[in-house]
Amino acid sequence: MGSNECARGDALEGKKSELSRRYVGTIAHLKSSQSYLARAMPELLTRHHDTFRAMPQVNLTVLATAQAVSEGIVRGVNAELQRRNVPNTYTAAGQRAAPSPRNISPLAVSRSL
């Protein structure tokens, strides 16, 4: 990974931390104001509760989809690398020979960003 990618990762990490801190603070503030909101604006809590609850579920679905897609890409890259590393040999019976463990090389992936 080059220095530009590291710098971008550091910038994203800082922004993510700040947004997470603000989110947790806002949730704590809303929890402490729950009884006031229930008295002052009961329709807000009843009408929008399902909408507010659905938003994180949508985000979790998007994250799960992105994870599945990226995992599929990594598996595809690994399969292609292994296919290129294994020699094409055949047995005396004309069957394709199974690759030996020494021909299989691991794929290393860094999950940190």
Secondary structure by P-SEA (a helix, b strand, c coil): ccaaaaaaaaaaaaaaaaaaaaaaaaaaaaaaaaaaaaaacaaaaaaaaaaaaaaaaaaaaaaaaaaaaaaaaaaaaaaaaaaaaccccccccccccccccccbbbbbbbccc
